Amino acid sequence: MDYAGRMAYEGVTILDPRLHSVLQPDAVLERLCTGAAWSEGPVWLDRAETLVWSDIPNNRMLAWNERRGRSTFRQPSHFSNGNTIDREGRLVTCEHGRRCVSRTGHDGTVEILVDRYQGRRLNSPNDVVVKSDGTIWFTDPSYGIMSDREGHAAPSELDDRCYVFCFDPAAGALRIVEDSFAKPNGLAFSPDERRLYVSDTSASHDPDGFHHLRCFDVLSGHRLANGRVFAVVDPGLPDGFRVDVEGRLYVSAEDGIHVYAADATPLGKIAVPERTGNCAWGGAARDTLYIAASTSLYRIRLATHGATRPHV
Protein backbone atom coordinates (compact mmCIF):
# COMPACT_ATOMS: atom_id res chain seq x y z
CA MET A 1 0.00 0.00 0.00
CA ASP A 2 1.22 3.49 -0.81
CA TYR A 3 -0.42 5.95 1.55
CA ALA A 4 0.31 9.63 2.03
CA GLY A 5 -1.12 11.61 4.88
CA ARG A 6 -0.62 14.67 7.07
CA MET A 7 -0.85 14.62 10.83
CA ALA A 8 -1.12 17.52 13.27
CA TYR A 9 2.34 17.48 14.77
CA GLU A 10 2.79 17.70 18.50
CA GLY A 11 5.44 15.03 18.84
CA VAL A 12 8.36 17.23 19.84
CA THR A 13 10.18 16.77 23.14
CA ILE A 14 12.07 19.89 24.25
CA LEU A 15 15.13 19.12 26.37
CA ASP A 16 16.89 22.44 25.86
CA PRO A 17 15.31 25.80 24.91
CA ARG A 18 17.74 26.11 22.01
CA LEU A 19 15.55 23.63 20.13
CA HIS A 20 12.89 26.35 19.70
CA SER A 21 15.09 28.07 17.10
CA VAL A 22 14.88 24.91 14.98
CA LEU A 23 11.12 24.46 15.01
CA GLN A 24 8.53 25.97 12.70
CA PRO A 25 5.38 26.87 14.69
CA ASP A 26 3.11 25.42 12.01
CA ALA A 27 5.24 22.38 11.18
CA VAL A 28 3.57 19.06 10.48
CA LEU A 29 5.10 15.66 10.05
CA GLU A 30 3.97 14.18 6.74
CA ARG A 31 4.09 10.56 5.73
CA LEU A 32 4.74 10.84 2.02
CA CYS A 33 4.51 7.16 1.13
CA THR A 34 4.96 3.69 2.53
CA GLY A 35 5.39 0.09 1.35
CA ALA A 36 9.13 -0.47 1.88
CA ALA A 37 10.71 -3.25 3.93
CA TRP A 38 13.53 -1.16 5.45
CA SER A 39 14.13 2.41 4.32
CA GLU A 40 17.66 3.83 4.37
CA GLY A 41 20.07 6.19 2.62
CA PRO A 42 17.85 9.15 1.60
CA VAL A 43 19.40 11.80 -0.64
CA TRP A 44 17.94 14.86 -2.38
CA LEU A 45 18.64 15.22 -6.11
CA ASP A 46 18.49 18.92 -6.95
CA ARG A 47 18.21 18.58 -10.72
CA ALA A 48 15.26 16.22 -10.52
CA GLU A 49 13.69 17.84 -7.43
CA THR A 50 13.38 14.30 -6.14
CA LEU A 51 14.18 12.38 -2.97
CA VAL A 52 15.80 8.99 -3.59
CA TRP A 53 16.28 6.32 -0.94
CA SER A 54 17.13 2.64 -0.53
CA ASP A 55 14.72 -0.17 0.32
CA ILE A 56 17.50 -2.60 1.15
CA PRO A 57 15.78 -6.00 1.64
CA ASN A 58 13.71 -5.47 -1.51
CA ASN A 59 16.90 -4.78 -3.49
CA ARG A 60 15.61 -1.53 -4.94
CA MET A 61 15.91 2.24 -4.77
CA LEU A 62 12.75 4.30 -4.55
CA ALA A 63 12.05 7.90 -5.53
CA TRP A 64 9.53 10.47 -4.38
CA ASN A 65 8.61 13.63 -6.24
CA GLU A 66 6.02 16.28 -5.34
CA ARG A 67 4.28 15.90 -8.70
CA ARG A 68 4.60 12.18 -9.35
CA GLY A 69 4.57 10.69 -5.86
CA ARG A 70 6.47 7.46 -5.32
CA SER A 71 8.18 5.50 -8.09
CA THR A 72 10.93 2.94 -8.50
CA PHE A 73 14.27 4.58 -9.15
CA ARG A 74 16.35 1.43 -9.68
CA GLN A 75 15.71 -2.29 -9.36
CA PRO A 76 17.74 -4.33 -8.78
CA SER A 77 19.96 -1.92 -6.86
CA HIS A 78 22.61 -4.42 -5.68
CA PHE A 79 21.16 -3.99 -2.19
CA SER A 80 22.06 -0.31 -2.05
CA ASN A 81 22.27 1.38 1.34
CA GLY A 82 23.73 4.87 1.89
CA ASN A 83 23.64 7.57 -0.78
CA THR A 84 25.07 11.06 -1.24
CA ILE A 85 26.01 13.41 -4.07
CA ASP A 86 29.48 14.47 -5.15
CA ARG A 87 30.76 17.92 -6.13
CA GLU A 88 29.31 17.54 -9.62
CA GLY A 89 25.91 16.53 -8.32
CA ARG A 90 26.33 12.86 -9.24
CA LEU A 91 24.78 10.14 -7.10
CA VAL A 92 27.28 8.15 -5.01
CA THR A 93 25.94 4.89 -3.56
CA CYS A 94 27.05 2.21 -1.12
CA GLU A 95 26.15 -1.23 -2.46
CA HIS A 96 26.03 -4.30 -0.25
CA GLY A 97 25.53 -6.70 -3.14
CA ARG A 98 28.63 -5.74 -5.13
CA ARG A 99 30.46 -4.71 -1.94
CA CYS A 100 31.40 -1.42 -3.48
CA VAL A 101 30.89 2.32 -3.73
CA SER A 102 29.41 3.26 -7.09
CA ARG A 103 28.67 6.51 -8.91
CA THR A 104 25.79 7.32 -11.25
CA GLY A 105 26.63 9.78 -14.01
CA HIS A 106 24.24 12.44 -15.26
CA ASP A 107 23.54 10.16 -18.25
CA GLY A 108 22.47 7.35 -15.90
CA THR A 109 25.60 5.26 -16.33
CA VAL A 110 26.60 3.46 -13.13
CA GLU A 111 30.29 2.73 -12.48
CA ILE A 112 32.06 1.05 -9.59
CA LEU A 113 34.47 3.50 -7.98
CA VAL A 114 36.06 1.21 -5.41
CA ASP A 115 35.41 -2.34 -4.23
CA ARG A 116 38.75 -3.57 -2.90
CA TYR A 117 41.37 -2.61 -0.37
CA GLN A 118 44.86 -3.92 -1.17
CA GLY A 119 43.32 -6.56 -3.44
CA ARG A 120 40.76 -7.81 -0.90
CA ARG A 121 37.04 -7.23 -1.27
CA LEU A 122 35.38 -4.71 1.00
CA ASN A 123 32.81 -5.98 3.50
CA SER A 124 29.66 -4.05 2.56
CA PRO A 125 29.96 -0.27 2.29
CA ASN A 126 27.18 1.23 4.39
CA ASP A 127 27.08 5.04 4.42
CA VAL A 128 28.99 7.71 2.54
CA VAL A 129 29.79 11.43 2.48
CA VAL A 130 31.80 13.57 0.07
CA LYS A 131 34.21 16.20 1.39
CA SER A 132 34.61 19.55 -0.36
CA ASP A 133 37.95 18.40 -1.80
CA GLY A 134 36.14 15.61 -3.67
CA THR A 135 37.30 12.74 -1.47
CA ILE A 136 34.72 10.09 -0.63
CA TRP A 137 34.51 8.90 2.98
CA PHE A 138 32.55 5.76 3.80
CA THR A 139 31.99 3.13 6.47
CA ASP A 140 32.41 -0.58 5.82
CA PRO A 141 30.72 -2.78 8.44
CA SER A 142 29.83 -6.40 7.73
CA TYR A 143 26.02 -6.11 7.76
CA GLY A 144 25.66 -6.90 4.06
CA ILE A 145 27.62 -10.15 4.25
CA MET A 146 26.14 -11.46 7.50
CA SER A 147 23.05 -12.87 5.73
CA ASP A 148 21.20 -12.83 2.43
CA ARG A 149 18.56 -10.35 3.64
CA GLU A 150 20.52 -7.18 2.85
CA GLY A 151 23.19 -8.57 0.54
CA HIS A 152 24.92 -11.89 0.02
CA ALA A 153 26.22 -13.97 2.91
CA ALA A 154 29.99 -14.31 2.62
CA PRO A 155 33.12 -14.34 4.75
CA SER A 156 35.00 -11.12 5.37
CA GLU A 157 38.18 -10.69 3.36
CA LEU A 158 39.40 -7.98 5.76
CA ASP A 159 40.09 -10.32 8.71
CA ASP A 160 36.66 -9.52 10.18
CA ARG A 161 37.68 -5.90 10.67
CA CYS A 162 35.36 -3.00 9.92
CA TYR A 163 36.93 0.28 8.86
CA VAL A 164 36.20 3.88 7.99
CA PHE A 165 37.75 4.58 4.58
CA CYS A 166 38.68 7.62 2.53
CA PHE A 167 38.79 7.25 -1.25
CA ASP A 168 40.40 9.81 -3.54
CA PRO A 169 38.78 9.33 -6.96
CA ALA A 170 41.31 11.63 -8.64
CA ALA A 171 44.24 9.49 -7.51
CA GLY A 172 42.35 6.19 -7.30
CA ALA A 173 43.73 5.77 -3.77
CA LEU A 174 41.88 4.11 -0.88
CA ARG A 175 43.13 4.44 2.69
CA ILE A 176 41.90 3.47 6.15
CA VAL A 177 41.29 6.54 8.27
CA GLU A 178 39.97 4.79 11.38
CA ASP A 179 40.21 1.18 12.52
CA SER A 180 38.80 1.27 16.06
CA PHE A 181 35.12 0.63 15.31
CA ALA A 182 33.14 -2.55 15.86
CA LYS A 183 30.37 -1.63 13.39
CA PRO A 184 30.90 1.84 11.87
CA ASN A 185 27.68 3.05 10.32
CA GLY A 186 26.49 6.62 9.65
CA LEU A 187 28.89 9.51 9.19
CA ALA A 188 28.82 13.25 8.54
CA PHE A 189 31.17 16.23 8.57
CA SER A 190 30.61 19.39 10.58
CA PRO A 191 29.84 22.41 8.36
CA ASP A 192 33.48 23.56 8.46
CA GLU A 193 34.71 19.98 7.92
CA ARG A 194 36.95 20.21 10.97
CA ARG A 195 35.06 17.37 12.62
CA LEU A 196 33.89 13.98 11.40
CA TYR A 197 31.10 12.21 13.26
CA VAL A 198 30.76 8.43 12.93
CA SER A 199 28.25 6.15 14.62
CA ASP A 200 28.97 2.66 15.97
CA THR A 201 25.91 0.40 15.98
CA SER A 202 27.42 -2.90 17.10
CA ALA A 203 24.60 -3.25 19.65
CA SER A 204 22.47 -4.36 16.70
CA HIS A 205 23.90 -7.87 17.05
CA ASP A 206 25.74 -7.73 20.38
CA PRO A 207 23.85 -6.93 23.61
CA ASP A 208 27.10 -5.51 24.98
CA GLY A 209 27.81 -3.55 21.81
CA PHE A 210 27.78 0.18 21.11
CA HIS A 211 24.97 2.58 20.19
CA HIS A 212 26.85 5.85 20.16
CA LEU A 213 28.34 8.56 17.97
CA ARG A 214 32.01 9.37 18.05
CA CYS A 215 33.63 12.63 16.99
CA PHE A 216 37.08 13.07 15.42
CA ASP A 217 39.20 16.07 14.54
CA VAL A 218 39.97 16.16 10.81
CA LEU A 219 43.62 16.92 10.11
CA SER A 220 45.47 17.68 6.91
CA GLY A 221 46.35 14.71 4.78
CA HIS A 222 42.95 13.06 5.37
CA ARG A 223 43.84 12.02 8.89
CA LEU A 224 41.65 11.74 11.99
CA ALA A 225 42.67 12.40 15.59
CA ASN A 226 41.28 12.78 19.10
CA GLY A 227 38.42 10.33 18.77
CA ARG A 228 35.88 10.65 21.59
CA VAL A 229 32.30 9.65 22.31
CA PHE A 230 29.96 12.47 21.29
CA ALA A 231 26.59 11.02 22.33
CA VAL A 232 25.02 7.74 23.41
CA VAL A 233 21.69 7.27 21.63
CA ASP A 234 18.84 5.53 23.43
CA PRO A 235 16.45 3.99 22.62
CA GLY A 236 17.66 2.28 19.48
CA LEU A 237 20.69 2.88 17.31
CA PRO A 238 22.18 6.01 15.72
CA ASP A 239 22.00 4.45 12.28
CA GLY A 240 22.28 7.56 10.07
CA PHE A 241 22.31 11.30 10.69
CA ARG A 242 22.77 14.74 9.13
CA VAL A 243 24.07 18.16 10.20
CA ASP A 244 22.55 21.62 9.75
CA VAL A 245 24.30 24.94 9.03
CA GLU A 246 24.72 25.63 12.76
CA GLY A 247 26.42 22.29 13.36
CA ARG A 248 23.45 20.63 15.05
CA LEU A 249 23.09 16.89 14.49
CA TYR A 250 19.81 15.15 13.57
CA VAL A 251 20.27 11.52 14.54
CA SER A 252 18.08 8.50 13.81
CA ALA A 253 16.84 6.45 16.76
CA GLU A 254 14.14 3.98 17.72
CA ASP A 255 11.61 6.71 18.52
CA GLY A 256 12.41 9.34 15.90
CA ILE A 257 15.09 11.95 15.32
CA HIS A 258 17.26 13.08 18.25
CA VAL A 259 18.69 16.59 17.92
CA TYR A 260 22.06 17.52 19.42
CA ALA A 261 23.87 20.84 19.59
CA ALA A 262 27.43 21.00 18.29
CA ASP A 263 28.59 20.95 21.93
CA ALA A 264 26.86 17.53 22.33
CA THR A 265 23.97 18.86 24.42
CA PRO A 266 20.76 16.93 23.63
CA LEU A 267 18.25 19.55 22.49
CA GLY A 268 15.21 17.37 22.02
CA LYS A 269 13.44 14.75 19.92
CA ILE A 270 11.21 14.81 16.86
CA ALA A 271 8.94 11.79 17.26
CA VAL A 272 8.34 9.54 14.26
CA PRO A 273 5.82 6.66 14.45
CA GLU A 274 8.29 4.15 12.97
CA ARG A 275 11.90 3.25 13.71
CA THR A 276 14.10 5.66 11.79
CA GLY A 277 17.07 4.61 9.70
CA ASN A 278 18.43 7.86 8.27
CA CYS A 279 17.52 11.37 7.16
CA ALA A 280 18.51 13.96 4.56
CA TRP A 281 18.04 17.65 3.86
CA GLY A 282 16.08 18.50 0.76
CA GLY A 283 13.95 21.03 -1.07
CA ALA A 284 15.10 24.16 -2.86
CA ALA A 285 15.98 25.88 0.44
CA ARG A 286 17.26 22.69 2.10
CA ASP A 287 14.97 23.42 5.04
CA THR A 288 13.05 20.15 4.84
CA LEU A 289 14.22 17.08 6.73
CA TYR A 290 13.28 13.87 4.90
CA ILE A 291 13.22 10.84 7.19
CA ALA A 292 13.60 7.23 6.04
CA ALA A 293 11.80 5.20 8.70
CA SER A 294 11.17 1.46 8.45
CA THR A 295 8.40 1.11 5.83
CA SER A 296 7.85 4.79 5.08
CA LEU A 297 9.23 8.14 3.99
CA TYR A 298 8.39 11.20 6.10
CA ARG A 299 9.25 14.89 5.97
CA ILE A 300 9.08 17.91 8.23
CA ARG A 301 9.96 21.54 7.46
CA LEU A 302 12.27 23.18 9.98
CA ALA A 303 13.52 26.69 10.71
CA THR A 304 17.07 25.84 9.70
CA HIS A 305 18.93 24.53 6.66
CA GLY A 306 21.14 21.62 5.83
CA ALA A 307 24.88 22.14 5.90
CA THR A 308 26.45 23.49 2.71
CA ARG A 309 26.25 21.20 -0.27
CA PRO A 310 29.47 19.34 -1.07
CA HIS A 311 28.99 19.87 -4.83
CA VAL A 312 29.18 22.88 -7.13
C-alpha positions as CSV (number, residue, x, y, z in Angstrom):
1,M,0.0,0.0,0.0
2,D,1.2,3.5,-0.8
3,Y,-0.4,6.0,1.6
4,A,0.3,9.6,2.0
5,G,-1.1,11.6,4.9
6,R,-0.6,14.7,7.1
7,M,-0.8,14.6,10.8
8,A,-1.1,17.5,13.3
9,Y,2.3,17.5,14.8
10,E,2.8,17.7,18.5
11,G,5.4,15.0,18.8
12,V,8.4,17.2,19.8
13,T,10.2,16.8,23.1
14,I,12.1,19.9,24.2
15,L,15.1,19.1,26.4
16,D,16.9,22.4,25.9
17,P,15.3,25.8,24.9
18,R,17.7,26.1,22.0
19,L,15.5,23.6,20.1
20,H,12.9,26.4,19.7
21,S,15.1,28.1,17.1
22,V,14.9,24.9,15.0
23,L,11.1,24.5,15.0
24,Q,8.5,26.0,12.7
25,P,5.4,26.9,14.7
26,D,3.1,25.4,12.0
27,A,5.2,22.4,11.2
28,V,3.6,19.1,10.5
29,L,5.1,15.7,10.1
30,E,4.0,14.2,6.7
31,R,4.1,10.6,5.7
32,L,4.7,10.8,2.0
33,C,4.5,7.2,1.1
34,T,5.0,3.7,2.5
35,G,5.4,0.1,1.4
36,A,9.1,-0.5,1.9
37,A,10.7,-3.2,3.9
38,W,13.5,-1.2,5.5
39,S,14.1,2.4,4.3
40,E,17.7,3.8,4.4
41,G,20.1,6.2,2.6
42,P,17.9,9.1,1.6
43,V,19.4,11.8,-0.6
44,W,17.9,14.9,-2.4
45,L,18.6,15.2,-6.1
46,D,18.5,18.9,-7.0
47,R,18.2,18.6,-10.7
48,A,15.3,16.2,-10.5
49,E,13.7,17.8,-7.4
50,T,13.4,14.3,-6.1
51,L,14.2,12.4,-3.0
52,V,15.8,9.0,-3.6
53,W,16.3,6.3,-0.9
54,S,17.1,2.6,-0.5
55,D,14.7,-0.2,0.3
56,I,17.5,-2.6,1.1
57,P,15.8,-6.0,1.6
58,N,13.7,-5.5,-1.5
59,N,16.9,-4.8,-3.5
60,R,15.6,-1.5,-4.9
61,M,15.9,2.2,-4.8
62,L,12.7,4.3,-4.5
63,A,12.1,7.9,-5.5
64,W,9.5,10.5,-4.4
65,N,8.6,13.6,-6.2
66,E,6.0,16.3,-5.3
67,R,4.3,15.9,-8.7
68,R,4.6,12.2,-9.4
69,G,4.6,10.7,-5.9
70,R,6.5,7.5,-5.3
71,S,8.2,5.5,-8.1
72,T,10.9,2.9,-8.5
73,F,14.3,4.6,-9.2
74,R,16.4,1.4,-9.7
75,Q,15.7,-2.3,-9.4
76,P,17.7,-4.3,-8.8
77,S,20.0,-1.9,-6.9
78,H,22.6,-4.4,-5.7
79,F,21.2,-4.0,-2.2
80,S,22.1,-0.3,-2.1
81,N,22.3,1.4,1.3
82,G,23.7,4.9,1.9
83,N,23.6,7.6,-0.8
84,T,25.1,11.1,-1.2
85,I,26.0,13.4,-4.1
86,D,29.5,14.5,-5.2
87,R,30.8,17.9,-6.1
88,E,29.3,17.5,-9.6
89,G,25.9,16.5,-8.3
90,R,26.3,12.9,-9.2
91,L,24.8,10.1,-7.1
92,V,27.3,8.2,-5.0
93,T,25.9,4.9,-3.6
94,C,27.1,2.2,-1.1
95,E,26.2,-1.2,-2.5
96,H,26.0,-4.3,-0.2
97,G,25.5,-6.7,-3.1
98,R,28.6,-5.7,-5.1
99,R,30.5,-4.7,-1.9
100,C,31.4,-1.4,-3.5
101,V,30.9,2.3,-3.7
102,S,29.4,3.3,-7.1
103,R,28.7,6.5,-8.9
104,T,25.8,7.3,-11.2
105,G,26.6,9.8,-14.0
106,H,24.2,12.4,-15.3
107,D,23.5,10.2,-18.2
108,G,22.5,7.3,-15.9
109,T,25.6,5.3,-16.3
110,V,26.6,3.5,-13.1
111,E,30.3,2.7,-12.5
112,I,32.1,1.1,-9.6
113,L,34.5,3.5,-8.0
114,V,36.1,1.2,-5.4
115,D,35.4,-2.3,-4.2
116,R,38.8,-3.6,-2.9
117,Y,41.4,-2.6,-0.4
118,Q,44.9,-3.9,-1.2
119,G,43.3,-6.6,-3.4
120,R,40.8,-7.8,-0.9
121,R,37.0,-7.2,-1.3
122,L,35.4,-4.7,1.0
123,N,32.8,-6.0,3.5
124,S,29.7,-4.1,2.6
125,P,30.0,-0.3,2.3
126,N,27.2,1.2,4.4
127,D,27.1,5.0,4.4
128,V,29.0,7.7,2.5
129,V,29.8,11.4,2.5
130,V,31.8,13.6,0.1
131,K,34.2,16.2,1.4
132,S,34.6,19.6,-0.4
133,D,37.9,18.4,-1.8
134,G,36.1,15.6,-3.7
135,T,37.3,12.7,-1.5
136,I,34.7,10.1,-0.6
137,W,34.5,8.9,3.0
138,F,32.5,5.8,3.8
139,T,32.0,3.1,6.5
140,D,32.4,-0.6,5.8
141,P,30.7,-2.8,8.4
142,S,29.8,-6.4,7.7
143,Y,26.0,-6.1,7.8
144,G,25.7,-6.9,4.1
145,I,27.6,-10.1,4.3
146,M,26.1,-11.5,7.5
147,S,23.0,-12.9,5.7
148,D,21.2,-12.8,2.4
149,R,18.6,-10.4,3.6
150,E,20.5,-7.2,2.8
151,G,23.2,-8.6,0.5
152,H,24.9,-11.9,0.0
153,A,26.2,-14.0,2.9
154,A,30.0,-14.3,2.6
155,P,33.1,-14.3,4.7
156,S,35.0,-11.1,5.4
157,E,38.2,-10.7,3.4
158,L,39.4,-8.0,5.8
159,D,40.1,-10.3,8.7
160,D,36.7,-9.5,10.2
161,R,37.7,-5.9,10.7
162,C,35.4,-3.0,9.9
163,Y,36.9,0.3,8.9
164,V,36.2,3.9,8.0
165,F,37.8,4.6,4.6
166,C,38.7,7.6,2.5
167,F,38.8,7.2,-1.2
168,D,40.4,9.8,-3.5
169,P,38.8,9.3,-7.0
170,A,41.3,11.6,-8.6
171,A,44.2,9.5,-7.5
172,G,42.3,6.2,-7.3
173,A,43.7,5.8,-3.8
174,L,41.9,4.1,-0.9
175,R,43.1,4.4,2.7
176,I,41.9,3.5,6.1
177,V,41.3,6.5,8.3
178,E,40.0,4.8,11.4
179,D,40.2,1.2,12.5
180,S,38.8,1.3,16.1
181,F,35.1,0.6,15.3
182,A,33.1,-2.5,15.9
183,K,30.4,-1.6,13.4
184,P,30.9,1.8,11.9
185,N,27.7,3.1,10.3
186,G,26.5,6.6,9.7
187,L,28.9,9.5,9.2
188,A,28.8,13.3,8.5
189,F,31.2,16.2,8.6
190,S,30.6,19.4,10.6
191,P,29.8,22.4,8.4
192,D,33.5,23.6,8.5
193,E,34.7,20.0,7.9
194,R,37.0,20.2,11.0
195,R,35.1,17.4,12.6
196,L,33.9,14.0,11.4
197,Y,31.1,12.2,13.3
198,V,30.8,8.4,12.9
199,S,28.3,6.1,14.6
200,D,29.0,2.7,16.0
201,T,25.9,0.4,16.0
202,S,27.4,-2.9,17.1
203,A,24.6,-3.2,19.7
204,S,22.5,-4.4,16.7
205,H,23.9,-7.9,17.1
206,D,25.7,-7.7,20.4
207,P,23.9,-6.9,23.6
208,D,27.1,-5.5,25.0
209,G,27.8,-3.6,21.8
210,F,27.8,0.2,21.1
211,H,25.0,2.6,20.2
212,H,26.9,5.9,20.2
213,L,28.3,8.6,18.0
214,R,32.0,9.4,18.1
215,C,33.6,12.6,17.0
216,F,37.1,13.1,15.4
217,D,39.2,16.1,14.5
218,V,40.0,16.2,10.8
219,L,43.6,16.9,10.1
220,S,45.5,17.7,6.9
221,G,46.3,14.7,4.8
222,H,43.0,13.1,5.4
223,R,43.8,12.0,8.9
224,L,41.7,11.7,12.0
225,A,42.7,12.4,15.6
226,N,41.3,12.8,19.1
227,G,38.4,10.3,18.8
228,R,35.9,10.7,21.6
229,V,32.3,9.6,22.3
230,F,30.0,12.5,21.3
231,A,26.6,11.0,22.3
232,V,25.0,7.7,23.4
233,V,21.7,7.3,21.6
234,D,18.8,5.5,23.4
235,P,16.4,4.0,22.6
236,G,17.7,2.3,19.5
237,L,20.7,2.9,17.3
238,P,22.2,6.0,15.7
239,D,22.0,4.5,12.3
240,G,22.3,7.6,10.1
241,F,22.3,11.3,10.7
242,R,22.8,14.7,9.1
243,V,24.1,18.2,10.2
244,D,22.6,21.6,9.7
245,V,24.3,24.9,9.0
246,E,24.7,25.6,12.8
247,G,26.4,22.3,13.4
248,R,23.4,20.6,15.0
249,L,23.1,16.9,14.5
250,Y,19.8,15.2,13.6
251,V,20.3,11.5,14.5
252,S,18.1,8.5,13.8
253,A,16.8,6.5,16.8
254,E,14.1,4.0,17.7
255,D,11.6,6.7,18.5
256,G,12.4,9.3,15.9
257,I,15.1,12.0,15.3
258,H,17.3,13.1,18.3
259,V,18.7,16.6,17.9
260,Y,22.1,17.5,19.4
261,A,23.9,20.8,19.6
262,A,27.4,21.0,18.3
263,D,28.6,20.9,21.9
264,A,26.9,17.5,22.3
265,T,24.0,18.9,24.4
266,P,20.8,16.9,23.6
267,L,18.3,19.5,22.5
268,G,15.2,17.4,22.0
269,K,13.4,14.8,19.9
270,I,11.2,14.8,16.9
271,A,8.9,11.8,17.3
272,V,8.3,9.5,14.3
273,P,5.8,6.7,14.4
274,E,8.3,4.2,13.0
275,R,11.9,3.2,13.7
276,T,14.1,5.7,11.8
277,G,17.1,4.6,9.7
278,N,18.4,7.9,8.3
279,C,17.5,11.4,7.2
280,A,18.5,14.0,4.6
281,W,18.0,17.6,3.9
282,G,16.1,18.5,0.8
283,G,13.9,21.0,-1.1
284,A,15.1,24.2,-2.9
285,A,16.0,25.9,0.4
286,R,17.3,22.7,2.1
287,D,15.0,23.4,5.0
288,T,13.0,20.1,4.8
289,L,14.2,17.1,6.7
290,Y,13.3,13.9,4.9
291,I,13.2,10.8,7.2
292,A,13.6,7.2,6.0
293,A,11.8,5.2,8.7
294,S,11.2,1.5,8.4
295,T,8.4,1.1,5.8
296,S,7.8,4.8,5.1
297,L,9.2,8.1,4.0
298,Y,8.4,11.2,6.1
299,R,9.3,14.9,6.0
300,I,9.1,17.9,8.2
301,R,10.0,21.5,7.5
302,L,12.3,23.2,10.0
303,A,13.5,26.7,10.7
304,T,17.1,25.8,9.7
305,H,18.9,24.5,6.7
306,G,21.1,21.6,5.8
307,A,24.9,22.1,5.9
308,T,26.5,23.5,2.7
309,R,26.2,21.2,-0.3
310,P,29.5,19.3,-1.1
311,H,29.0,19.9,-4.8
312,V,29.2,22.9,-7.1
